[in-house]
Amino acid sequence: MKPLSLASLAVTLSLGAAGTLALPAPSAHAQSGVVRCESQNNRERVCNTGWRNAQLVRQLSGSDCDEGRTWGSRNGSIWVTSGCRAEFVEARGGWGGGNGGGWGGNNGRPGETIRCESQNNRERSCPVGWRNARLVRQLSGSPCNEGRTWGVRNGAVWVSGGCRAEFAEARGWGGGGWGGGNSNYSVTCSSNNNRSQTCDWDERQGRPVLQQQLSGSACQEGRSWGYSRGQVWVSNGCRARFGTR
């Protein structure tokens, strides 16, 4: 075999370098940390991610993507079903157990919110690691009344009776928010379809005052809300958060 001339050797090295440059680059999804997972024909699809927990960042389908029902995380992968198509990212600092990032995508970090939803009126528990929580935004038509359809226990927010809402950590509350005379104590009460609704109030906190109106309908004491013997009542579409003075 003839030895390679300098010219031939230069051509060989150039081709090798070109081949190296032609290697496929990581996909845009991998670079941005976003993974798309799609359920075709309503069938379940499993997409490997290597993540412990995932967070939905963009829904692509007309079909609902509801965590625990049509998508979730397990064993380093995302699963989707019933036509859910969406983009996901890793939920850092998650709760473990495959539930991280699913209840609002913030994993219960301080100052942020989580979403917890009661589907088909069943009770649902959303681990947060908080001692106490406060309702930030009600998402359901069904009322979210603390102590009746939502609460906190053992480091988790629970919801039932169709309550769907976003929650945040309630700092400085004692005993689940029922500490005597605590200025941070509050109860959210909602009149749905203009019907009267009563919500439990801890009498040790004193008489409630309206802290924030959450409805378009007016909340006027004596007309659309009031208090009597450990019960806040609302009517005529009033939805509001009540607290201590």
C-alpha positions in Angstrom: 0.0 0.0 0.0 1.4 3.4 -1.0 2.0 5.9 1.7 -0.4 8.8 1.8 0.9 12.0 0.2 0.7 15.2 2.2 -2.2 16.4 0.0 -4.1 13.1 0.5 -3.6 13.3 4.2 -4.9 16.9 4.3 -8.1 15.8 2.4 -8.6 12.9 4.8 -8.3 15.1 7.9 -10.7 17.7 6.4 -13.4 15.0 5.7 -13.0 13.7 9.2 -13.5 17.2 10.7 -16.6 17.7 8.5 -18.0 14.4 9.6 -17.6 15.5 13.2 -19.4 18.7 12.6 -22.2 16.9 10.9 -23.2 15.0 14.1 -26.8 15.7 15.1 -27.2 18.4 17.8 -29.5 17.9 20.7 -33.1 18.6 19.9 -34.6 22.0 20.8 -36.8 20.3 23.3 -33.9 18.7 25.1 -32.0 22.0 25.1 -34.9 24.0 26.5 -35.8 21.3 29.0 -39.3 21.0 27.5 -40.8 17.6 26.6 -43.9 17.2 24.5 -46.1 14.1 25.3 -49.2 13.4 23.2 -52.1 10.9 23.6 -53.2 9.9 20.1 -56.6 8.4 19.5 -57.3 8.7 23.3 -54.7 6.0 24.0 -52.2 6.2 26.9 -48.7 7.3 25.9 -45.6 7.2 28.2 -42.7 9.6 27.5 -39.4 8.9 29.3 -37.9 12.0 30.9 -35.7 10.8 33.8 -37.4 13.5 36.0 -38.8 12.7 39.4 -41.7 15.1 38.9 -43.1 17.2 36.0 -45.0 20.4 35.5 -47.4 21.1 32.6 -46.4 24.4 30.9 -48.5 24.4 27.8 -51.6 22.4 26.8 -51.8 21.7 23.1 -55.0 19.7 22.9 -58.6 20.5 23.0 -59.1 17.6 25.4 -58.4 18.5 29.1 -55.1 17.8 30.6 -55.9 17.3 34.3 -53.1 15.9 36.5 -54.0 12.6 38.0 -56.8 12.0 35.5 -55.3 12.5 32.0 -51.6 13.0 32.8 -49.1 12.4 35.5 -45.5 11.4 36.5 -44.2 8.0 37.5 -40.9 6.2 37.4 -38.9 8.9 35.5 -41.6 9.3 32.9 -44.7 11.3 32.0 -47.9 9.6 31.0 -50.8 11.1 29.1 -54.2 9.6 28.1 -57.7 10.5 26.8 -56.4 12.9 24.1 -54.2 15.1 26.4 -51.4 16.7 24.4 -49.1 19.1 26.2 -45.6 20.3 26.9 -43.9 19.6 30.2 -40.8 20.7 32.2 -39.1 19.3 35.2 -40.7 20.3 38.5 -37.8 21.0 40.8 -38.0 20.7 44.5 -41.1 18.6 44.2 -43.1 16.7 46.8 -42.0 13.2 45.8 -44.3 10.3 45.1 -45.0 11.4 41.6 -47.2 14.3 42.5 -44.7 17.1 42.3 -45.6 20.2 40.2 -49.0 18.8 39.3 -51.2 21.0 41.5 -50.3 24.3 40.1 -46.7 23.7 39.2 -45.0 25.5 42.1 -44.4 22.5 44.3 -45.4 24.3 47.5 -42.4 26.6 47.5 -42.6 29.6 49.9 -44.6 32.5 48.5 -46.0 30.5 45.6 -49.3 28.7 45.0 -50.4 25.2 44.3 -53.6 23.9 42.7 -55.7 21.2 44.3 -58.8 19.8 42.7 -61.7 17.6 43.9 -62.8 15.6 40.8 -66.3 14.0 40.8 -66.8 15.4 44.3 -64.1 13.0 45.7 -61.6 14.0 48.3 -58.1 14.7 47.0 -55.0 15.2 49.0 -52.2 17.4 47.7 -48.9 17.2 49.6 -47.3 20.6 50.2 -45.2 20.3 53.3 -46.9 23.3 54.8 -48.2 23.5 58.3 -51.1 25.8 57.2 -52.5 27.1 54.0 -54.8 29.9 52.8 -57.1 29.9 49.7 -55.9 32.3 47.1 -58.3 31.7 44.2 -61.3 29.5 43.8 -61.6 27.8 40.4 -64.7 25.7 40.9 -68.4 26.5 40.8 -68.7 24.3 43.9 -67.9 26.2 47.1 -64.5 26.0 48.8 -65.2 26.4 52.5 -62.4 25.9 54.9 -63.1 23.1 57.3 -65.9 21.8 55.1 -64.6 21.3 51.6 -60.9 22.1 52.1 -58.3 22.1 54.8 -54.8 21.2 55.9 -53.6 18.1 57.6 -50.3 16.2 57.9 -48.5 18.5 55.5 -51.1 18.3 52.8 -54.0 20.4 51.5 -57.2 18.3 51.1 -60.3 19.2 49.0 -63.7 17.5 48.6 -67.2 18.2 47.4 -66.0 19.5 44.0 -63.8 22.3 45.4 -61.0 23.3 43.0 -58.7 26.1 44.1 -55.3 27.5 44.3 -53.6 27.7 47.7 -50.6 29.4 49.3 -48.7 28.8 52.5 -50.2 30.6 55.5 -47.3 31.7 57.6 -47.6 32.3 61.3 -50.8 30.4 61.7 -51.2 28.1 64.7 -53.1 24.8 64.9 -54.2 24.7 61.3 -55.3 28.3 61.4 -57.6 28.0 64.3 -55.4 29.5 67.0 -57.1 31.8 69.5 -57.1 35.5 68.4 -54.8 35.0 65.5 -54.9 38.0 63.2 -54.0 35.8 60.2 -57.1 33.6 60.6 -59.6 33.8 57.7 -62.4 31.9 56.1 -63.6 32.1 52.5 -67.3 31.7 52.0 -69.2 31.6 48.6 -72.8 32.1 47.6 -73.1 30.0 44.4 -76.1 30.6 42.0 -77.2 33.3 44.4 -78.0 30.7 47.1 -77.4 31.1 50.8 -74.4 29.4 52.2 -73.0 29.1 55.7 -69.4 28.6 56.6 -67.9 27.5 60.0 -66.2 30.2 62.0 -64.1 29.7 65.1 -65.8 31.8 67.8 -62.5 32.1 69.6 -61.4 34.5 66.9 -64.1 37.0 67.7 -66.6 38.5 65.3 -65.5 38.3 61.6 -65.0 41.2 59.3 -65.0 41.3 55.5 -61.3 41.3 54.4 -61.6 40.9 50.6 -64.6 40.7 48.3 -64.0 38.0 45.6 -67.2 38.2 43.7 -68.7 40.7 41.2 -71.8 40.7 43.3 -71.8 43.1 46.3 -71.0 41.8 49.7 -72.9 44.0 52.2 -73.2 43.1 55.8 -76.8 42.5 56.9 -77.9 42.1 53.2 -75.7 39.5 51.5 -73.5 38.4 54.4 -73.6 38.1 58.2 -72.5 36.2 61.2 -74.4 34.2 63.8 -73.2 31.7 66.4 -70.0 30.3 64.8 -71.4 30.6 61.3 -70.7 33.1 58.5 -73.5 33.3 56.0 -73.5 34.7 52.5 -76.2 35.1 49.8 -77.1 36.8 46.6 -73.8 35.8 44.9 -71.5 37.2 47.5 -68.1 35.5 47.7 -65.5 36.9 50.1 -62.7 36.2 52.5 -63.5 37.0 56.2 -61.0 37.5 58.9 -60.4 39.0 62.3 -60.0 42.7 63.0 
